[in-house]
Structure formats: C-alpha cells, structure tokens
Amino acid sequence: MWCTMRLRADELNRFGEELGRSLAAPVVIGLSGELGSGKTTLVQAICRGLGARALATSPTYALVHHYEARAAPVYHVDCYRLKSPDEARDLGFDDMTRERAIVLIEWPERAGPWAPPLDRHFRLSHGDEPEIRELEEIR
C-alpha cells in the first residue's frame, strides 16, 4: 500500500536521484501538483540519477527539453501553459516513446488524450510546514 511521504528538500532530491538510477527506458512518468510544489526539483533529481549531461531546467516556455543521459535520452515536458489538450498534439510524444526514451511530464492531465500512458504518476503538494513537500504515487 502506498502512503504519502513527507519530505524535506534534501529528501526529495535523494528520492528523485534514487528513482532516476532505477529507471530503464522506455518509461513515462507523470508529475502533478500545484505550482511550486517541487515537480521541477524532482525532475532535476531524477535527471541527476540518470546521469544527464546537463542540468535540467524548467521547460515552461519551451514546453520540451531534451537531455542525453547514460541510460537513454530524457525528455522533460511541461504542459502547464497548454490552453487545451489539443495543443499537446504537436509536442512529439509519439516520437519520444518510439525513441525508447525516459519521458518526464509535468502537468500530464493538461495533455489529455495526447499524453502517452503513464508508467508511474506522482502528485506533489505543499506540506503543513514551508520546507515540507508531500509526495504520493497515484496508482
């Protein structure tokens, strides 16, 4: 049974790095949660765990960032700025999954039917203390 984990920033980073080290392509991970809840921080930690050659940055305006990593290509997609799910049609999800990549999608619910099926889905939220984030895996 999965329970909500309460994590400080260092613990969230450690969790993400361990998750990244455990991933094998192809895999699609969704990250949901309110603004500032730690989605991009978690992506950065996952990318470090994967051995990405560049620091992951938020693709809020570019929508998609691509990183080379030891295990496989990594795509970081941020769907926050999509005004409708149909705007996700041209993000290249089919190409990403065909490439046998690791795809990390922030706000996957905004991509609607255009998002590939998620292998894992995490929800982050603010904890009851400013330095705490709550992380749960949605099954």
C-alpha positions as CSV (number, residue, x, y, z in Angstrom):
1,M,0.0,0.0,0.0
2,W,1.3,3.5,-0.9
3,C,1.2,6.3,1.6
4,T,2.0,9.9,1.3
5,M,5.6,10.7,2.1
6,R,6.5,14.0,3.8
7,L,9.9,15.1,2.5
8,R,12.3,18.0,3.1
9,A,14.2,19.3,0.0
10,D,17.2,17.1,0.6
11,E,15.0,14.0,1.0
12,L,13.0,14.9,-2.2
13,N,16.3,15.2,-4.0
14,R,17.6,11.9,-2.7
15,F,14.3,10.2,-3.6
16,G,14.5,11.6,-7.2
17,E,18.1,10.6,-7.6
18,E,17.4,7.0,-6.4
19,L,14.3,6.9,-8.7
20,G,16.5,8.0,-11.7
21,R,19.1,5.4,-11.0
22,S,16.4,2.7,-11.0
23,L,14.7,3.7,-14.3
24,A,15.1,1.8,-17.6
25,A,13.8,3.1,-20.9
26,P,11.2,3.2,-22.2
27,V,9.3,4.8,-19.3
28,V,6.9,7.7,-18.9
29,I,6.5,9.4,-15.6
30,G,3.8,12.0,-14.8
31,L,4.3,14.7,-12.2
32,S,1.2,16.5,-11.0
33,G,0.7,19.2,-8.3
34,E,0.3,22.8,-7.6
35,L,2.7,25.5,-8.6
36,G,5.9,25.5,-6.5
37,S,5.3,22.0,-5.1
38,G,8.6,20.6,-6.3
39,K,7.8,19.0,-9.7
40,T,10.8,20.5,-11.5
41,T,13.0,19.9,-8.4
42,L,12.1,16.2,-8.6
43,V,12.8,16.2,-12.4
44,Q,16.2,17.7,-11.8
45,A,17.0,15.0,-9.2
46,I,15.7,12.2,-11.5
47,C,18.0,13.5,-14.3
48,R,21.0,13.6,-11.9
49,G,20.2,10.0,-11.0
50,L,20.1,9.1,-14.7
51,G,23.4,10.7,-15.3
52,A,22.1,13.5,-17.5
53,R,25.0,15.5,-19.0
54,A,23.2,18.9,-18.5
55,L,21.3,20.5,-15.6
56,A,17.6,20.1,-16.1
57,T,15.8,23.4,-16.3
58,S,12.1,24.2,-16.4
59,P,10.7,23.9,-19.9
60,T,7.6,26.1,-19.0
61,Y,8.1,28.3,-22.1
62,A,9.9,25.9,-24.4
63,L,7.5,23.1,-23.4
64,V,10.0,20.3,-24.1
65,H,13.7,19.9,-23.1
66,H,15.9,17.0,-24.3
67,Y,18.8,15.7,-22.3
68,E,21.3,13.0,-23.0
69,A,21.9,10.6,-20.2
70,R,23.8,7.3,-19.6
71,A,20.7,5.1,-19.8
72,A,18.7,6.7,-22.5
73,P,17.5,10.0,-24.0
74,V,15.5,12.0,-21.5
75,Y,12.6,14.3,-22.4
76,H,11.2,16.8,-19.9
77,V,7.8,18.1,-20.9
78,D,5.9,20.8,-19.1
79,C,2.2,21.0,-20.1
80,Y,1.3,23.9,-17.7
81,R,1.0,26.5,-20.4
82,L,-1.2,24.4,-22.7
83,K,-4.6,26.2,-23.1
84,S,-6.3,23.0,-24.3
85,P,-5.3,19.3,-24.6
86,D,-5.2,19.6,-28.4
87,E,-2.1,21.8,-28.1
88,A,-0.2,18.7,-26.9
89,R,-0.8,17.0,-30.3
90,D,2.4,18.6,-31.7
91,L,4.7,18.0,-28.7
92,G,6.1,14.9,-30.2
93,F,5.0,12.3,-27.6
94,D,4.9,9.6,-30.3
95,D,8.5,10.3,-31.3
96,M,9.6,10.3,-27.7
97,T,8.1,7.0,-26.9
98,R,9.2,5.4,-30.2
99,E,12.8,6.5,-29.4
100,R,12.6,4.4,-26.2
101,A,13.3,7.4,-24.1
102,I,12.6,8.3,-20.5
103,V,9.8,10.9,-20.6
104,L,9.1,13.1,-17.6
105,I,5.8,15.0,-17.9
106,E,4.8,17.9,-15.6
107,W,1.0,18.5,-15.6
108,P,0.2,15.4,-17.8
109,E,-3.5,15.9,-17.2
110,R,-3.3,19.1,-19.3
111,A,-2.2,17.0,-22.4
112,G,-5.4,14.9,-22.2
113,P,-5.5,12.0,-24.7
114,W,-2.3,13.2,-26.4
115,A,-0.2,12.2,-23.4
116,P,1.3,8.7,-23.6
117,P,0.1,6.2,-20.9
118,L,2.0,6.9,-17.7
119,D,4.0,4.1,-16.2
120,R,4.2,5.9,-12.9
121,H,2.4,9.1,-11.7
122,F,3.4,11.2,-8.7
123,R,1.5,14.0,-7.1
124,L,3.4,16.7,-5.1
125,S,1.9,19.2,-2.7
126,H,2.9,21.7,-0.1
127,G,3.2,20.3,3.3
128,D,2.0,21.8,6.6
129,E,5.4,23.4,7.0
130,P,7.1,25.6,4.4
131,E,10.1,23.3,3.9
132,I,7.9,20.1,3.6
133,R,6.6,18.6,0.4
134,E,4.2,15.7,0.3
135,L,4.7,13.1,-2.4
136,E,2.3,10.3,-3.3
137,E,2.3,7.9,-6.1
138,I,-1.0,7.7,-7.9
139,R,-2.0,4.2,-8.8
